[in-house]
């Protein structure tokens, strides 16, 4: 088990620190990312330890206000373990699992839901470019549609909240 961070004030007893705030997570992820849009990075995910983390943005610097909105919005899906709670900090094991679902063939009805999300999401798909995030979140959408009955509208919302490209803008 890991060590608890301890915060103390001179003369006051030390207390275990709570989970990092959004601002603290942002400060770390926006400056210590290991993610990029290269094919080599995408291919390396399958060889990473399942507990490794894919961190940071791919294309543009992260923006604190947008990051906070995303984290708060994704809390609505806390009961769905397939949906990463933080689009800038994804376990590589989950990413590899979702990437393997990208080529999942959908029924006509399921494909219609997927196509709806493709045409209505802020990025015109699961990400702004066809990098590892495109395959991870494309696979996620297919699994959510197939296994959990998500509609195109629901997938669109998840994709819009999960944009890991960085920046305040979408697309």
KEDRENTI-850180 format. One record per residue: x, y, z of N, C-alpha, C in turn. Coordinates in nm, 3 decimals. Layout:
KEDRENTI-850180
X / Y / Z / X / Y / Z / X / Y / Z
...
//
This chain:
KEDRENTI-850180
0.085 / -0.118 / 0.000 / 0.000 / 0.000 / 0.000 / 0.089 / 0.123 / 0.000
0.050 / 0.228 / -0.070 / 0.130 / 0.349 / -0.083 / 0.131 / 0.430 / 0.045
0.221 / 0.524 / 0.051 / 0.231 / 0.613 / 0.166 / 0.129 / 0.724 / 0.152
0.072 / 0.763 / 0.264 / -0.021 / 0.876 / 0.264 / 0.059 / 1.005 / 0.268
0.017 / 1.099 / 0.188 / 0.078 / 1.231 / 0.194 / 0.033 / 1.297 / 0.324
0.122 / 1.369 / 0.387 / 0.088 / 1.434 / 0.514 / 0.110 / 1.583 / 0.500
0.009 / 1.657 / 0.539 / 0.019 / 1.803 / 0.542 / 0.017 / 1.845 / 0.688
0.100 / 1.936 / 0.724 / 0.098 / 1.982 / 0.862 / 0.126 / 2.131 / 0.869
0.080 / 2.189 / 0.973 / 0.106 / 2.328 / 1.003 / 0.190 / 2.327 / 1.130
0.289 / 2.415 / 1.137 / 0.377 / 2.418 / 1.254 / 0.291 / 2.431 / 1.379
0.314 / 2.341 / 1.473 / 0.239 / 2.343 / 1.598 / 0.108 / 2.266 / 1.592
0.066 / 2.223 / 1.474 / -0.059 / 2.147 / 1.462 / -0.025 / 2.002 / 1.432
-0.110 / 1.908 / 1.475 / -0.081 / 1.768 / 1.445 / -0.092 / 1.742 / 1.294
-0.009 / 1.650 / 1.245 / -0.012 / 1.614 / 1.103 / -0.140 / 1.538 / 1.074
-0.196 / 1.562 / 0.957 / -0.318 / 1.492 / 0.914 / -0.293 / 1.434 / 0.776
-0.356 / 1.321 / 0.749 / -0.344 / 1.261 / 0.616 / -0.413 / 1.353 / 0.516
-0.346 / 1.375 / 0.405 / -0.404 / 1.460 / 0.301 / -0.514 / 1.384 / 0.228
-0.613 / 1.456 / 0.184 / -0.720 / 1.396 / 0.106 / -0.674 / 1.377 / -0.037
-0.765 / 1.333 / -0.122 / -0.729 / 1.317 / -0.263 / -0.690 / 1.452 / -0.322
-0.606 / 1.450 / -0.425 / -0.564 / 1.577 / -0.484 / -0.684 / 1.654 / -0.541
-0.677 / 1.784 / -0.533 / -0.782 / 1.867 / -0.590 / -0.771 / 1.865 / -0.742
-0.873 / 1.914 / -0.809 / -0.868 / 1.923 / -0.956 / -0.750 / 2.010 / -0.997
-0.727 / 2.120 / -0.928 / -0.615 / 2.208 / -0.962 / -0.481 / 2.137 / -0.945
-0.469 / 2.056 / -0.839 / -0.344 / 1.980 / -0.818 / -0.326 / 1.874 / -0.926
-0.432 / 1.804 / -0.961 / -0.424 / 1.703 / -1.068 / -0.388 / 1.770 / -1.200
-0.454 / 1.883 / -1.227 / -0.425 / 1.958 / -1.349 / -0.277 / 1.998 / -1.354
-0.228 / 2.051 / -1.243 / -0.088 / 2.096 / -1.239 / 0.006 / 1.981 / -1.273
-0.022 / 1.863 / -1.223 / 0.064 / 1.748 / -1.252 / 0.046 / 1.699 / -1.396
-0.078 / 1.673 / -1.436 / -0.103 / 1.614 / -1.568 / -0.065 / 1.708 / -1.682
-0.080 / 1.836 / -1.661 / -0.048 / 1.931 / -1.769 / 0.102 / 1.951 / -1.788
0.181 / 1.905 / -1.693 / 0.326 / 1.922 / -1.704 / 0.404 / 1.791 / -1.704
0.337 / 1.678 / -1.680 / 0.406 / 1.549 / -1.672 / 0.344 / 1.444 / -1.764
0.283 / 1.488 / -1.871 / 0.218 / 1.393 / -1.961 / 0.316 / 1.307 / -2.038
0.272 / 1.187 / -2.072 / 0.352 / 1.096 / -2.153 / 0.282 / 1.060 / -2.284
0.168 / 1.120 / -2.308 / 0.083 / 1.086 / -2.422 / 0.119 / 1.167 / -2.545
0.109 / 1.103 / -2.660 / 0.121 / 1.177 / -2.786 / 0.042 / 1.104 / -2.894
0.030 / 1.165 / -3.009 / -0.055 / 1.113 / -3.116 / 0.016 / 1.021 / -3.214
0.139 / 0.985 / -3.187 / 0.215 / 0.906 / -3.283 / 0.166 / 0.761 / -3.289
0.185 / 0.699 / -3.402 / 0.153 / 0.557 / -3.419 / 0.239 / 0.474 / -3.325
0.364 / 0.513 / -3.307 / 0.453 / 0.440 / -3.218 / 0.398 / 0.438 / -3.075
0.346 / 0.552 / -3.028 / 0.288 / 0.556 / -2.894 / 0.167 / 0.464 / -2.889
0.080 / 0.471 / -2.989 / -0.039 / 0.387 / -2.992 / 0.001 / 0.239 / -2.986
0.099 / 0.199 / -3.064 / 0.143 / 0.060 / -3.065 / 0.208 / 0.019 / -2.933
0.267 / 0.113 / -2.862 / 0.335 / 0.080 / -2.737 / 0.237 / 0.048 / -2.623
0.114 / 0.090 / -2.635 / 0.017 / 0.070 / -2.527 / 0.000 / -0.078 / -2.495
-0.002 / -0.163 / -2.596 / -0.019 / -0.307 / -2.576 / 0.097 / -0.370 / -2.499
0.213 / -0.305 / -2.499 / 0.330 / -0.360 / -2.430 / 0.352 / -0.300 / -2.292
0.270 / -0.202 / -2.255 / 0.285 / -0.138 / -2.124 / 0.229 / -0.226 / -2.013
0.279 / -0.206 / -1.895 / 0.220 / -0.271 / -1.779 / 0.074 / -0.225 / -1.770
-0.018 / -0.315 / -1.735 / -0.159 / -0.274 / -1.726 / -0.184 / -0.165 / -1.623
-0.090 / -0.147 / -1.531 / -0.108 / -0.042 / -1.428 / -0.040 / 0.090 / -1.466
0.029 / 0.091 / -1.580 / 0.089 / 0.218 / -1.627 / -0.024 / 0.315 / -1.658
0.008 / 0.443 / -1.664 / -0.093 / 0.547 / -1.687 / -0.060 / 0.621 / -1.815
-0.163 / 0.649 / -1.895 / -0.151 / 0.734 / -2.014 / -0.195 / 0.871 / -1.967
-0.102 / 0.964 / -1.959 / -0.132 / 1.092 / -1.895 / -0.103 / 1.210 / -1.985
-0.179 / 1.317 / -1.961 / -0.159 / 1.443 / -2.031 / -0.241 / 1.450 / -2.160
-0.228 / 1.563 / -2.227 / -0.301 / 1.586 / -2.352 / -0.217 / 1.545 / -2.470
-0.284 / 1.527 / -2.582 / -0.216 / 1.483 / -2.704 / -0.173 / 1.601 / -2.791
-0.264 / 1.692 / -2.816 / -0.245 / 1.789 / -2.924 / -0.220 / 1.932 / -2.879
-0.288 / 1.973 / -2.775 / -0.280 / 2.112 / -2.727 / -0.262 / 2.112 / -2.576
-0.212 / 2.220 / -2.520 / -0.200 / 2.226 / -2.374 / -0.338 / 2.214 / -2.308
-0.340 / 2.149 / -2.192 / -0.464 / 2.139 / -2.116 / -0.508 / 2.277 / -2.069
-0.636 / 2.291 / -2.041 / -0.693 / 2.416 / -1.993 / -0.770 / 2.385 / -1.865
-0.736 / 2.451 / -1.756 / -0.790 / 2.418 / -1.624 / -0.942 / 2.423 / -1.618
-1.004 / 2.529 / -1.668 / -1.149 / 2.540 / -1.658 / -1.217 / 2.424 / -1.730
-1.174 / 2.393 / -1.849 / -1.232 / 2.282 / -1.926 / -1.207 / 2.149 / -1.855
-1.087 / 2.130 / -1.801 / -1.056 / 2.007 / -1.728 / -1.152 / 1.988 / -1.611
-1.176 / 2.093 / -1.536 / -1.270 / 2.085 / -1.424 / -1.410 / 2.048 / -1.469
-1.455 / 2.106 / -1.580 / -1.587 / 2.073 / -1.636 / -1.594 / 1.925 / -1.674
-1.487 / 1.876 / -1.734 / -1.485 / 1.736 / -1.776 / -1.491 / 1.642 / -1.656
-1.407 / 1.668 / -1.556 / -1.404 / 1.581 / -1.438 / -1.540 / 1.580 / -1.369
-1.600 / 1.696 / -1.354 / -1.732 / 1.704 / -1.291 / -1.836 / 1.631 / -1.375
-1.836 / 1.650 / -1.506 / -1.934 / 1.585 / -1.594 / -1.919 / 1.434 / -1.596
-1.796 / 1.386 / -1.591 / -1.772 / 1.241 / -1.596 / -1.812 / 1.171 / -1.467
-1.833 / 1.245 / -1.360 / -1.880 / 1.184 / -1.235 / -2.016 / 1.116 / -1.253
-2.093 / 1.161 / -1.350 / -2.223 / 1.099 / -1.378 / -2.209 / 0.954 / -1.424
-2.088 / 0.916 / -1.466 / -2.064 / 0.781 / -1.517 / -1.976 / 0.699 / -1.421
-1.969 / 0.741 / -1.296 / -1.883 / 0.674 / -1.200 / -1.918 / 0.527 / -1.181
-2.042 / 0.490 / -1.209 / -2.083 / 0.350 / -1.193 / -2.050 / 0.265 / -1.316
-1.990 / 0.325 / -1.417 / -1.956 / 0.254 / -1.542 / -1.804 / 0.241 / -1.551
-1.748 / 0.126 / -1.513 / -1.602 / 0.111 / -1.507 / -1.531 / 0.121 / -1.642
-1.602 / 0.107 / -1.753 / -1.538 / 0.121 / -1.883 / -1.504 / 0.266 / -1.916
-1.575 / 0.361 / -1.857 / -1.555 / 0.503 / -1.889 / -1.450 / 0.562 / -1.796
-1.335 / 0.602 / -1.852 / -1.232 / 0.662 / -1.766 / -1.286 / 0.787 / -1.695
-1.260 / 0.796 / -1.567 / -1.305 / 0.910 / -1.487 / -1.229 / 1.036 / -1.519
-1.110 / 1.021 / -1.578 / -1.025 / 1.135 / -1.612 / -0.967 / 1.111 / -1.752
-1.007 / 1.191 / -1.850 / -0.959 / 1.168 / -1.986 / -0.810 / 1.197 / -2.005
-0.747 / 1.253 / -1.904 / -0.604 / 1.283 / -1.910 / -0.521 / 1.191 / -1.821
-0.583 / 1.087 / -1.769 / -0.514 / 0.991 / -1.682 / -0.585 / 0.857 / -1.693
-0.544 / 0.778 / -1.790 / -0.614 / 0.654 / -1.824 / -0.521 / 0.535 / -1.799
-0.569 / 0.434 / -1.726 / -0.487 / 0.314 / -1.707 / -0.459 / 0.248 / -1.842
-0.335 / 0.210 / -1.866 / -0.301 / 0.151 / -1.996 / -0.373 / 0.018 / -2.019
-0.400 / -0.057 / -1.912 / -0.474 / -0.182 / -1.928 / -0.614 / -0.159 / -1.981
-0.681 / -0.056 / -1.930 / -0.814 / -0.022 / -1.979 / -0.805 / 0.027 / -2.123
-0.706 / 0.111 / -2.152 / -0.689 / 0.162 / -2.289 / -0.668 / 0.047 / -2.387
-0.581 / -0.048 / -2.352 / -0.555 / -0.162 / -2.440 / -0.682 / -0.245 / -2.461
-0.758 / -0.266 / -2.354 / -0.882 / -0.342 / -2.364 / -0.981 / -0.272 / -2.457
-0.997 / -0.141 / -2.441 / -1.092 / -0.067 / -2.524 / -1.044 / -0.060 / -2.669
-0.914 / -0.044 / -2.689 / -0.860 / -0.042 / -2.826 / -0.891 / -0.173 / -2.898
-0.889 / -0.284 / -2.825 / -0.916 / -0.413 / -2.887 / -1.061 / -0.426 / -2.932
-1.147 / -0.339 / -2.881 / -1.288 / -0.341 / -2.921 / -1.318 / -0.248 / -3.037
-1.219 / -0.173 / -3.083 / -1.242 / -0.077 / -3.190 / -1.294 / -0.143 / -3.317
-1.246 / -0.262 / -3.349 / -1.288 / -0.330 / -3.472 / -1.413 / -0.416 / -3.452
-1.478 / -0.404 / -3.338 / -1.602 / -0.478 / -3.311 / -1.707 / -0.444 / -3.416
-1.762 / -0.545 / -3.478 / -1.866 / -0.525 / -3.579 / -1.999 / -0.507 / -3.507
-2.070 / -0.402 / -3.544 / -2.198 / -0.370 / -3.482 / -2.314 / -0.413 / -3.571
-2.429 / -0.435 / -3.509 / -2.551 / -0.460 / -3.586 / -2.590 / -0.330 / -3.655
-2.684 / -0.335 / -3.745 / -2.730 / -0.216 / -3.816 / -2.780 / -0.111 / -3.716
-2.858 / -0.153 / -3.619 / -2.911 / -0.060 / -3.519 / -2.798 / -0.002 / -3.432
-2.705 / -0.086 / -3.390 / -2.592 / -0.039 / -3.310 / -2.506 / 0.058 / -3.390
-2.484 / 0.027 / -3.518 / -2.404 / 0.113 / -3.604 / -2.470 / 0.249 / -3.621
-2.602 / 0.251 / -3.625 / -2.674 / 0.379 / -3.637 / -2.646 / 0.467 / -3.515
-2.641 / 0.407 / -3.396 / -2.609 / 0.484 / -3.275 / -2.466 / 0.536 / -3.283
-2.374 / 0.452 / -3.328 / -2.234 / 0.492 / -3.342 / -2.220 / 0.605 / -3.444
-2.288 / 0.591 / -3.557 / -2.283 / 0.693 / -3.662 / -2.341 / 0.826 / -3.613
-2.445 / 0.819 / -3.531 / -2.502 / 0.941 / -3.474 / -2.394 / 1.014 / -3.393
-2.324 / 0.940 / -3.307 / -2.218 / 1.001 / -3.225 / -2.108 / 1.059 / -3.313
-2.073 / 0.988 / -3.419 / -1.969 / 1.037 / -3.510 / -2.008 / 1.172 / -3.572
-2.133 / 1.187 / -3.607 / -2.175 / 1.310 / -3.675 / -2.216 / 1.421 / -3.578
-2.235 / 1.390 / -3.450 / -2.281 / 1.492 / -3.356 / -2.180 / 1.529 / -3.247
-2.071 / 1.456 / -3.236 / -1.975 / 1.490 / -3.131 / -1.899 / 1.617 / -3.171
-1.847 / 1.685 / -3.071 / -1.776 / 1.811 / -3.094 / -1.655 / 1.795 / -3.185
-1.592 / 1.678 / -3.181 / -1.471 / 1.655 / -3.260 / -1.499 / 1.582 / -3.392
-1.626 / 1.549 / -3.420 / -1.658 / 1.473 / -3.540 / -1.611 / 1.329 / -3.527
-1.609 / 1.279 / -3.408 / -1.564 / 1.145 / -3.374 / -1.517 / 1.144 / -3.231
-1.451 / 1.038 / -3.190 / -1.408 / 1.030 / -3.050 / -1.289 / 1.118 / -3.014
-1.221 / 1.174 / -3.114 / -1.102 / 1.255 / -3.089 / -1.081 / 1.344 / -3.212
-0.990 / 1.439 / -3.200 / -0.965 / 1.530 / -3.312 / -0.882 / 1.468 / -3.424
-0.809 / 1.361 / -3.393 / -0.729 / 1.293 / -3.496 / -0.736 / 1.143 / -3.471
-0.689 / 1.068 / -3.563 / -0.700 / 0.921 / -3.552 / -0.580 / 0.862 / -3.479
-0.564 / 0.904 / -3.356 / -0.456 / 0.856 / -3.271 / -0.508 / 0.745 / -3.179
-0.431 / 0.714 / -3.075 / -0.472 / 0.610 / -2.981 / -0.605 / 0.643 / -2.914
-0.629 / 0.772 / -2.888 / -0.756 / 0.809 / -2.824 / -0.874 / 0.776 / -2.915
-0.858 / 0.793 / -3.045 / -0.965 / 0.762 / -3.140 / -1.004 / 0.614 / -3.125
-0.903 / 0.528 / -3.120 / -0.929 / 0.384 / -3.109 / -0.981 / 0.347 / -2.970
-0.927 / 0.408 / -2.865 / -0.974 / 0.378 / -2.729 / -1.120 / 0.420 / -2.714
-1.150 / 0.543 / -2.748 / -1.287 / 0.592 / -2.728 / -1.383 / 0.539 / -2.834
-1.334 / 0.503 / -2.951 / -1.417 / 0.434 / -3.050 / -1.455 / 0.296 / -2.999
-1.358 / 0.224 / -2.943 / -1.386 / 0.094 / -2.882 / -1.479 / 0.107 / -2.763
-1.457 / 0.210 / -2.683 / -1.546 / 0.236 / -2.569 / -1.690 / 0.253 / -2.617
-1.709 / 0.334 / -2.719 / -1.845 / 0.359 / -2.769 / -1.910 / 0.229 / -2.815
-1.837 / 0.147 / -2.886 / -1.893 / 0.022 / -2.936 / -1.932 / -0.070 / -2.821
-1.850 / -0.074 / -2.719 / -1.883 / -0.157 / -2.602 / -2.003 / -0.100 / -2.526
-2.008 / 0.033 / -2.511 / -2.121 / 0.093 / -2.440 / -2.251 / 0.069 / -2.515
-2.246 / 0.078 / -2.646 / -2.364 / 0.054 / -2.728 / -2.405 / -0.093 / -2.720
-2.310 / -0.183 / -2.741 / -2.339 / -0.326 / -2.745 / -2.376 / -0.382 / -2.608
-2.295 / -0.352 / -2.507 / -2.310 / -0.416 / -2.376 / -2.403 / -0.343 / -2.280
-2.420 / -0.212 / -2.302 / -2.496 / -0.133 / -2.205 / -2.612 / -0.055 / -2.266
-2.638 / -0.077 / -2.395 / -2.752 / -0.014 / -2.460 / -2.744 / 0.137 / -2.474
-2.623 / 0.193 / -2.476 / -2.610 / 0.338 / -2.491 / -2.664 / 0.380 / -2.627
-2.726 / 0.496 / -2.629 / -2.774 / 0.556 / -2.754 / -2.663 / 0.642 / -2.814
-2.683 / 0.685 / -2.936 / -2.588 / 0.776 / -2.998 / -2.574 / 0.905 / -2.920
-2.684 / 0.954 / -2.865 / -2.680 / 1.076 / -2.785 / -2.595 / 1.058 / -2.660
-2.609 / 0.941 / -2.595 / -2.530 / 0.915 / -2.475 / -2.381 / 0.903 / -2.507
-2.349 / 0.835 / -2.616 / -2.209 / 0.823 / -2.657 / -2.152 / 0.961 / -2.690
-2.229 / 1.043 / -2.758 / -2.185 / 1.179 / -2.790 / -2.148 / 1.254 / -2.664
-2.231 / 1.245 / -2.563 / -2.204 / 1.315 / -2.436 / -2.075 / 1.263 / -2.373
-2.058 / 1.131 / -2.370 / -1.935 / 1.074 / -2.313 / -1.813 / 1.122 / -2.391
-1.821 / 1.115 / -2.524 / -1.707 / 1.162 / -2.605 / -1.675 / 1.308 / -2.580
-1.777 / 1.392 / -2.573 / -1.753 / 1.535 / -2.553 / -1.689 / 1.563 / -2.417
-1.728 / 1.487 / -2.315 / -1.668 / 1.503 / -2.184 / -1.527 / 1.442 / -2.177
-1.500 / 1.346 / -2.264 / -1.374 / 1.272 / -2.260 / -1.268 / 1.324 / -2.355
-1.291 / 1.437 / -2.416 / -1.195 / 1.494 / -2.511 / -1.061 / 1.515 / -2.441
-0.958 / 1.444 / -2.485 / -0.827 / 1.454 / -2.423 / -0.725 / 1.526 / -2.508
-0.773 / 1.602 / -2.606 / -0.684 / 1.671 / -2.699 / -0.618 / 1.793 / -2.635
-0.678 / 1.844 / -2.529 / -0.628 / 1.965 / -2.467 / -0.700 / 2.088 / -2.519
-0.673 / 2.200 / -2.458 / -0.734 / 2.326 / -2.500 / -0.875 / 2.344 / -2.449
-0.926 / 2.464 / -2.465 / -1.061 / 2.497 / -2.420 / -1.164 / 2.470 / -2.530
-1.119 / 2.468 / -2.654 / -1.210 / 2.449 / -2.767 / -1.225 / 2.302 / -2.797
-1.333 / 2.273 / -2.864 / -1.355 / 2.139 / -2.917 / -1.329 / 2.149 / -3.065
-1.281 / 2.045 / -3.125 / -1.257 / 2.033 / -3.269 / -1.135 / 2.106 / -3.314
//
